[in-house]
Amino acid sequence: MARDTVETHFTDAVATLKAGAPRDPALPIREGSTLTGERCRELYDRQQGSRLLDIAARWLREQNEGFYTIGSAGHEGNAAVAAAVRTTDPALLHYRSGAFYLTRSVMAGRLPEQGLRDVLLGLTASSDEPIAGGRHKVFGHPDLAIIPQTSTIASHLPRSVGVALAIERARALGVASAWPGDAIAVCSFGDASINHASALSAFNTASYATYQGQPLPILFVCEDNGLGISVRTPKGWVEAAARRPGIEYIQADGCDLAEVHDAAVRAAEHVRTTRSPAFLHLSTVRLMGHAGSDVESSYRTQREIRADYERDPLLRTAALLVEAGLATPEELLRRYEAEREHLLRMALEATRAPKLTSAREIIEPLAPRRADMIAKISPVAAEPSAREKAFAGQLPEKEDKPLTLSQAINRTLADALAVYPEMMVFGEDVAKKGGVYGVTRGLQKRFGAGRVFDTLLDEQAVLGLALGTGVSRMLPVPEIQYLAYLHNALDQIRGEAATMSFFSRGAYRNPMVVRVAGYAYQKGFGGHFHNDNSIAALRDIPGIVIASPSRPDDASAMLRTCLAAARTEGSVCVFIEPIALYNTRDLFDEGDSGWLAPYAPPTRWAETHVPIGRARGYGDGRDLTIVTYGNGLRMSLRAAVKLTQDGVSCRVLDLRWLAPLPMEDLMRAAELTGKVLIADESRRTGGVSEGIVAEMLDAGFTGQLARVASADSFIPLGEAANHVLLSEVEIEQAARKLLS
């Protein structure tokens, strides 16, 4: 294959290097460094392997056999970062961390060819690739403690803070963790990434925690090549952005392997011993452009490009070896050519490796759910003595009065905290205050601040902590105060949580149950941000579970199901709690207590278990089926009574699960009447009803079908909200119209 100018400059420059007096390879490669000559030679091989992988990637693309050309050329100094940390330190890597990956692979006892082959199989989208299995080219491996990152720029940084939190919290709580108790989290990223909101959230969270004296062992590594594709990073900006309270700032020339090594050792030691964050700022260069399609000369001068050639980290490490008398130019060039030929042969072999061949095979890691296992674990309760302690002797099933929705969720969380020692409940105001609506009231007092705690006001941080603790084998239950606030950080679910199992074939998972106070109809407190009724952005995320309980008994059973699914299958569950029903007591008439329910004792949990994707029916009418969920259930039941009084035989189906939809139950109820009205409190466009109609038609429903939904509007203050929200009257009118 033709040689890039980067490659020809490297080989020409190596040929002119002058050998120095031989040094003992056991001694530092140069005076004042901690990097030995022997270690330098080893890391040079990993740097060279990374460079040749970039060359192979472009050759594969030319042959239409490779599908990824964002390379690590110019960033190979990160091999020294890998050498400075342990193979058991969880790492979340920048997409230019090829040399780090190869170095850790060898440090973990694997042959050099194994790491190279991993990357080549990723480049060629082979199903044999060990982490994503051909779904994407990522740096990740379950045996190397490298957590794959596949989503938007910097979105892995909040998770990395969560991983650091999990290391300390697991040790403090005495629960099993994915990482050793003295591990540190390593997170690398580019200079342009530090401007992203998710990066700023991560830095702020780390600084915030440290400022309060909380241990947080994380090493941030910024590989600063001065460019975000074509946009330049202002000089001094990374340092200015990095210097924050409680975060140690360390800078090094990322093209000088010895300097990187010394700085990385110092940074890692700081994090490991003080259990506090450090920011390692490496000044690098970017060689060969952003990716194979990038014409770098369109936005950079030839002088700038050639100046970077002189800083080439592979060339500078070669110079270190030659000047220390540990290699000759001829030897290095022979090794380079031999390795180049060998790697291109490996690349050709990788093109012949198996590929993904069906949609079923591709989708398979998305949502593995063993209903039998979930049903087995969901009813498990703590030992009687532990339950007595958790409820201070007042077991909820022994109370005289049945519970509201809010109370039922509170009791279920307490029961779950008693049985799952790795479970944590956290979010804004959830601790002493017990949440805006008191749903978590009393939990911190019973279970301690290590398991029930407040976070800073930042939804990205809240979800990032959940992602990091979840992937570390804990069971996070974060709370998002309002549905509208979830959209501030939705990529943490869409791009991070939902993709992890998919792009790691289940090797890494994000078990979590995200509690969200949602929907509209609040009285005396409102406006759009406290009465959001849109879940469209959630429903199109592959693999996640969306639970929408309306009644107290359903909420308890469904929450136990979600926790069991998260714990056994790593499911990402979003548990939407209707705010307006939190404290609702009556159904038809004042004082009828029709919306209350007793708390089931553990002896009844198995028989009351609610599987994912099972609806709940009310009535046995044969004239009309009303399909609904959330606040719509109460309105539909009230409307159904009025219709029944006029001789209409109705049944109401509460979906309970909005993803996956309970299609089997839905179609059964629909076929029994032949007439279906969908009462959807979300917006008409992009709402749940659109999906239901499509699914029913796809399933072959031939009866009459209608829907009534809220208007395509944000929700205004006060009584004006009633003009755009679905109402009980509208449901009744729509039903009569369908029946006529």
URTADA-V350476 format. One record per helix or strand. SS is the DSSP state (a for helix, b for strand). FROM is the first residue (numbers start at 1). TO is the last residue. Records with the same first field share a line. If there is no record, write none. Layout:
SS->FROM-TO, FROM-TO
This chain:
a->5-15, 37-62, 78-84, 98-107, 112-123, 142-144, 156-173, 192-195, 197-211, 237-242, 257-274, 296-298, 302-310, 313-323, 329-351, 359-363, 371-378, 384-390, 396-398, 405-419, 443-447, 459-471, 483-489, 491-504, 528-530, 536-539, 552-569, 579-581, 602-604, 631-645, 663-673, 688-698, 718-723, 728-739
b->28-28, 36-36, 91-92, 126-126, 141-141, 146-146, 185-190, 218-224, 227-228, 231-232, 248-253, 278-283, 355-355, 403-403, 423-427, 452-454, 475-480, 512-518, 545-547, 572-578, 597-597, 616-618, 624-628, 650-654, 657-659, 661-661, 675-683, 704-710
